[in-house]
Amino acid sequence: MFALYITHPQVRIEPDVPVPQWGLSDIGRQRAEQAAQSAWVRSLRRIVSSDEVKAVETADILARAAGVTVETVDGMGENDRSATGFLPPDRFQDAADWFFAHPTESFRGWERAVDAQARIVTQVDAILKAHDATQPIAFVGHGGVGTLFKCHLEGLPIARSHDQPGSGGNLFAFRLEDRTVTCDWTAMESWRGI
Protein backbone atom coordinates (compact mmCIF):
# COMPACT_ATOMS: atom_id res chain seq x y z
CA MET A 1 0.00 0.00 0.00
CA PHE A 2 1.09 3.59 -0.52
CA ALA A 3 1.85 6.61 1.62
CA LEU A 4 2.16 10.20 0.46
CA TYR A 5 4.06 13.19 1.69
CA ILE A 6 2.17 16.31 0.51
CA THR A 7 3.43 19.87 0.85
CA HIS A 8 1.04 22.76 1.34
CA PRO A 9 0.56 24.90 -1.78
CA GLN A 10 0.97 28.70 -2.04
CA VAL A 11 0.45 30.81 1.08
CA ARG A 12 -0.57 34.35 1.98
CA ILE A 13 2.73 36.01 2.87
CA GLU A 14 2.15 38.25 5.89
CA PRO A 15 5.44 39.76 7.13
CA ASP A 16 3.91 40.83 10.46
CA VAL A 17 2.49 37.35 11.23
CA PRO A 18 4.67 34.45 12.45
CA VAL A 19 5.26 32.06 9.53
CA PRO A 20 3.60 29.03 11.23
CA GLN A 21 0.37 31.06 11.33
CA TRP A 22 0.31 31.87 7.60
CA GLY A 23 -2.68 30.43 5.74
CA LEU A 24 -3.23 29.37 2.16
CA SER A 25 -3.56 31.99 -0.55
CA ASP A 26 -6.51 31.88 -2.94
CA ILE A 27 -4.31 30.06 -5.48
CA GLY A 28 -3.14 27.59 -2.84
CA ARG A 29 -6.70 26.87 -1.74
CA GLN A 30 -7.84 26.40 -5.37
CA ARG A 31 -5.01 23.93 -6.00
CA ALA A 32 -5.85 21.92 -2.87
CA GLU A 33 -9.52 21.85 -3.87
CA GLN A 34 -8.59 20.70 -7.38
CA ALA A 35 -6.43 17.91 -5.92
CA ALA A 36 -9.31 16.92 -3.60
CA GLN A 37 -11.34 15.93 -6.68
CA SER A 38 -8.83 13.19 -7.53
CA ALA A 39 -9.65 9.51 -6.97
CA TRP A 40 -6.47 8.99 -4.95
CA VAL A 41 -7.71 11.45 -2.31
CA ARG A 42 -10.92 9.47 -1.82
CA SER A 43 -8.83 6.33 -1.26
CA LEU A 44 -6.98 7.82 1.74
CA ARG A 45 -7.88 6.27 5.09
CA ARG A 46 -5.74 8.54 7.23
CA ILE A 47 -4.39 12.11 6.94
CA VAL A 48 -1.75 13.33 9.39
CA SER A 49 -0.75 16.99 9.31
CA SER A 50 1.72 19.42 10.78
CA ASP A 51 -0.05 21.78 13.17
CA GLU A 52 0.96 24.87 11.15
CA VAL A 53 -2.07 26.70 9.70
CA LYS A 54 -1.18 26.29 6.00
CA ALA A 55 -0.69 22.54 6.40
CA VAL A 56 -3.89 22.10 8.42
CA GLU A 57 -5.89 24.07 5.84
CA THR A 58 -4.52 21.83 3.08
CA ALA A 59 -5.19 18.68 5.09
CA ASP A 60 -8.75 19.79 5.91
CA ILE A 61 -9.61 20.22 2.23
CA LEU A 62 -8.26 16.75 1.40
CA ALA A 63 -9.87 15.16 4.48
CA ARG A 64 -13.33 16.42 3.57
CA ALA A 65 -13.03 14.68 0.20
CA ALA A 66 -11.64 11.51 1.79
CA GLY A 67 -14.26 11.42 4.54
CA VAL A 68 -11.64 11.25 7.31
CA THR A 69 -10.59 13.44 10.22
CA VAL A 70 -7.24 15.23 10.19
CA GLU A 71 -4.76 14.23 12.89
CA THR A 72 -2.31 17.02 13.77
CA VAL A 73 1.18 16.33 15.08
CA ASP A 74 3.31 19.02 16.69
CA GLY A 75 6.70 17.62 15.61
CA MET A 76 5.93 17.66 11.87
CA GLY A 77 6.39 21.42 11.42
CA GLU A 78 8.78 23.10 9.03
CA ASN A 79 12.37 23.71 10.07
CA ASP A 80 12.37 26.35 12.82
CA ARG A 81 13.36 29.66 11.24
CA SER A 82 12.01 31.93 13.97
CA ALA A 83 15.49 33.24 14.84
CA THR A 84 15.54 35.45 11.75
CA GLY A 85 11.84 36.25 11.53
CA PHE A 86 10.40 37.08 8.12
CA LEU A 87 12.87 37.22 5.24
CA PRO A 88 11.86 38.73 1.88
CA PRO A 89 11.59 36.04 -0.84
CA ASP A 90 15.01 36.63 -2.43
CA ARG A 91 16.79 36.61 0.95
CA PHE A 92 14.78 33.58 2.02
CA GLN A 93 15.89 31.63 -1.08
CA ASP A 94 19.53 32.45 -0.32
CA ALA A 95 19.02 31.33 3.29
CA ALA A 96 17.34 28.09 2.17
CA ASP A 97 20.25 27.39 -0.20
CA TRP A 98 22.64 27.82 2.74
CA PHE A 99 20.46 25.65 5.04
CA PHE A 100 20.64 22.70 2.63
CA ALA A 101 24.30 23.25 1.73
CA HIS A 102 25.41 23.25 5.40
CA PRO A 103 23.17 20.64 7.05
CA THR A 104 25.22 20.35 10.25
CA GLU A 105 25.34 24.11 10.85
CA SER A 106 22.72 26.67 11.83
CA PHE A 107 21.86 29.59 9.58
CA ARG A 108 21.68 32.58 11.98
CA GLY A 109 19.91 30.51 14.67
CA TRP A 110 17.71 28.34 12.43
CA GLU A 111 17.18 24.69 13.31
CA ARG A 112 19.92 22.70 11.59
CA ALA A 113 18.91 20.54 8.62
CA VAL A 114 20.20 17.37 10.31
CA ASP A 115 18.06 18.10 13.38
CA ALA A 116 14.95 18.89 11.33
CA GLN A 117 15.52 15.67 9.36
CA ALA A 118 15.86 13.57 12.53
CA ARG A 119 12.68 15.17 13.90
CA ILE A 120 10.50 14.50 10.83
CA VAL A 121 11.85 10.96 10.39
CA THR A 122 11.14 10.18 14.07
CA GLN A 123 7.60 11.55 13.83
CA VAL A 124 6.71 9.69 10.62
CA ASP A 125 8.30 6.46 11.88
CA ALA A 126 6.30 6.63 15.12
CA ILE A 127 3.05 7.15 13.22
CA LEU A 128 3.75 4.36 10.73
CA LYS A 129 4.77 1.94 13.48
CA ALA A 130 1.18 2.03 14.75
CA HIS A 131 -0.46 2.33 11.30
CA ASP A 132 -2.25 -0.48 9.45
CA ALA A 133 0.03 -0.93 6.43
CA THR A 134 -2.93 -2.04 4.27
CA GLN A 135 -4.45 1.46 4.51
CA PRO A 136 -3.30 4.44 2.38
CA ILE A 137 -2.05 7.38 4.45
CA ALA A 138 -1.02 10.94 3.65
CA PHE A 139 1.28 13.22 5.62
CA VAL A 140 0.67 16.92 4.96
CA GLY A 141 3.49 19.27 5.77
CA HIS A 142 6.18 21.51 4.39
CA GLY A 143 8.70 21.57 1.59
CA GLY A 144 11.87 21.82 3.66
CA VAL A 145 11.22 18.92 6.03
CA GLY A 146 9.53 17.01 3.20
CA THR A 147 12.75 17.21 1.21
CA LEU A 148 14.76 16.13 4.25
CA PHE A 149 12.42 13.16 4.75
CA LYS A 150 12.65 12.21 1.07
CA CYS A 151 16.47 12.37 1.23
CA HIS A 152 16.32 9.99 4.21
CA LEU A 153 14.03 7.52 2.44
CA GLU A 154 16.22 7.49 -0.67
CA GLY A 155 19.51 7.33 1.26
CA LEU A 156 20.67 10.59 -0.32
CA PRO A 157 22.77 13.32 1.26
CA ILE A 158 20.86 16.45 2.26
CA ALA A 159 20.89 18.76 -0.75
CA ARG A 160 18.56 21.36 -2.20
CA SER A 161 18.77 19.61 -5.57
CA HIS A 162 16.26 17.12 -4.09
CA ASP A 163 13.82 19.91 -3.14
CA GLN A 164 10.33 20.17 -4.61
CA PRO A 165 9.87 22.34 -7.70
CA GLY A 166 7.94 25.60 -7.66
CA SER A 167 6.28 27.06 -4.58
CA GLY A 168 4.69 24.06 -2.91
CA GLY A 169 1.67 21.88 -3.41
CA ASN A 170 3.67 18.83 -4.47
CA LEU A 171 3.77 15.25 -3.30
CA PHE A 172 5.88 12.13 -3.47
CA ALA A 173 4.70 8.58 -2.85
CA PHE A 174 6.37 5.70 -1.07
CA ARG A 175 5.45 2.08 -0.34
CA LEU A 176 4.44 1.32 3.22
CA GLU A 177 5.96 -2.17 3.08
CA ASP A 178 9.55 -1.09 2.52
CA ARG A 179 9.43 2.74 2.39
CA THR A 180 10.68 2.82 -1.19
CA VAL A 181 9.91 6.11 -2.98
CA THR A 182 7.75 5.27 -6.01
CA CYS A 183 6.94 8.74 -7.31
CA ASP A 184 9.16 11.81 -7.40
CA TRP A 185 7.82 15.29 -6.58
CA THR A 186 4.64 15.84 -8.58
CA ALA A 187 2.10 18.66 -8.42
CA MET A 188 -0.69 17.38 -6.16
CA GLU A 189 -3.45 18.26 -8.61
CA SER A 190 -1.62 16.43 -11.44
CA TRP A 191 -0.87 13.11 -9.71
CA ARG A 192 -3.08 10.27 -10.90
CA GLY A 193 -2.28 7.76 -8.18
CA ILE A 194 -0.52 4.43 -8.04
C-alpha positions in Angstrom: 0.0 0.0 0.0 1.1 3.6 -0.5 1.9 6.6 1.6 2.2 10.2 0.5 4.1 13.2 1.7 2.2 16.3 0.5 3.4 19.9 0.9 1.0 22.8 1.3 0.6 24.9 -1.8 1.0 28.7 -2.0 0.4 30.8 1.1 -0.6 34.3 2.0 2.7 36.0 2.9 2.1 38.2 5.9 5.4 39.8 7.1 3.9 40.8 10.5 2.5 37.3 11.2 4.7 34.4 12.5 5.3 32.1 9.5 3.6 29.0 11.2 0.4 31.1 11.3 0.3 31.9 7.6 -2.7 30.4 5.7 -3.2 29.4 2.2 -3.6 32.0 -0.6 -6.5 31.9 -2.9 -4.3 30.1 -5.5 -3.1 27.6 -2.8 -6.7 26.9 -1.7 -7.8 26.4 -5.4 -5.0 23.9 -6.0 -5.9 21.9 -2.9 -9.5 21.9 -3.9 -8.6 20.7 -7.4 -6.4 17.9 -5.9 -9.3 16.9 -3.6 -11.3 15.9 -6.7 -8.8 13.2 -7.5 -9.7 9.5 -7.0 -6.5 9.0 -5.0 -7.7 11.4 -2.3 -10.9 9.5 -1.8 -8.8 6.3 -1.3 -7.0 7.8 1.7 -7.9 6.3 5.1 -5.7 8.5 7.2 -4.4 12.1 6.9 -1.8 13.3 9.4 -0.7 17.0 9.3 1.7 19.4 10.8 0.0 21.8 13.2 1.0 24.9 11.2 -2.1 26.7 9.7 -1.2 26.3 6.0 -0.7 22.5 6.4 -3.9 22.1 8.4 -5.9 24.1 5.8 -4.5 21.8 3.1 -5.2 18.7 5.1 -8.8 19.8 5.9 -9.6 20.2 2.2 -8.3 16.8 1.4 -9.9 15.2 4.5 -13.3 16.4 3.6 -13.0 14.7 0.2 -11.6 11.5 1.8 -14.3 11.4 4.5 -11.6 11.3 7.3 -10.6 13.4 10.2 -7.2 15.2 10.2 -4.8 14.2 12.9 -2.3 17.0 13.8 1.2 16.3 15.1 3.3 19.0 16.7 6.7 17.6 15.6 5.9 17.7 11.9 6.4 21.4 11.4 8.8 23.1 9.0 12.4 23.7 10.1 12.4 26.3 12.8 13.4 29.7 11.2 12.0 31.9 14.0 15.5 33.2 14.8 15.5 35.4 11.8 11.8 36.3 11.5 10.4 37.1 8.1 12.9 37.2 5.2 11.9 38.7 1.9 11.6 36.0 -0.8 15.0 36.6 -2.4 16.8 36.6 0.9 14.8 33.6 2.0 15.9 31.6 -1.1 19.5 32.5 -0.3 19.0 31.3 3.3 17.3 28.1 2.2 20.3 27.4 -0.2 22.6 27.8 2.7 20.5 25.6 5.0 20.6 22.7 2.6 24.3 23.3 1.7 25.4 23.3 5.4 23.2 20.6 7.0 25.2 20.4 10.3 25.3 24.1 10.8 22.7 26.7 11.8 21.9 29.6 9.6 21.7 32.6 12.0 19.9 30.5 14.7 17.7 28.3 12.4 17.2 24.7 13.3 19.9 22.7 11.6 18.9 20.5 8.6 20.2 17.4 10.3 18.1 18.1 13.4 15.0 18.9 11.3 15.5 15.7 9.4 15.9 13.6 12.5 12.7 15.2 13.9 10.5 14.5 10.8 11.8 11.0 10.4 11.1 10.2 14.1 7.6 11.5 13.8 6.7 9.7 10.6 8.3 6.5 11.9 6.3 6.6 15.1 3.1 7.2 13.2 3.8 4.4 10.7 4.8 1.9 13.5 1.2 2.0 14.8 -0.5 2.3 11.3 -2.2 -0.5 9.5 0.0 -0.9 6.4 -2.9 -2.0 4.3 -4.5 1.5 4.5 -3.3 4.4 2.4 -2.1 7.4 4.5 -1.0 10.9 3.7 1.3 13.2 5.6 0.7 16.9 5.0 3.5 19.3 5.8 6.2 21.5 4.4 8.7 21.6 1.6 11.9 21.8 3.7 11.2 18.9 6.0 9.5 17.0 3.2 12.7 17.2 1.2 14.8 16.1 4.2 12.4 13.2 4.8 12.6 12.2 1.1 16.5 12.4 1.2 16.3 10.0 4.2 14.0 7.5 2.4 16.2 7.5 -0.7 19.5 7.3 1.3 20.7 10.6 -0.3 22.8 13.3 1.3 20.9 16.4 2.3 20.9 18.8 -0.7 18.6 21.4 -2.2 18.8 19.6 -5.6 16.3 17.1 -4.1 13.8 19.9 -3.1 10.3 20.2 -4.6 9.9 22.3 -7.7 7.9 25.6 -7.7 6.3 27.1 -4.6 4.7 24.1 -2.9 1.7 21.9 -3.4 3.7 18.8 -4.5 3.8 15.3 -3.3 5.9 12.1 -3.5 4.7 8.6 -2.8 6.4 5.7 -1.1 5.4 2.1 -0.3 4.4 1.3 3.2 6.0 -2.2 3.1 9.5 -1.1 2.5 9.4 2.7 2.4 10.7 2.8 -1.2 9.9 6.1 -3.0 7.8 5.3 -6.0 6.9 8.7 -7.3 9.2 11.8 -7.4 7.8 15.3 -6.6 4.6 15.8 -8.6 2.1 18.7 -8.4 -0.7 17.4 -6.2 -3.4 18.3 -8.6 -1.6 16.4 -11.4 -0.9 13.1 -9.7 -3.1 10.3 -10.9 -2.3 7.8 -8.2 -0.5 4.4 -8.0 
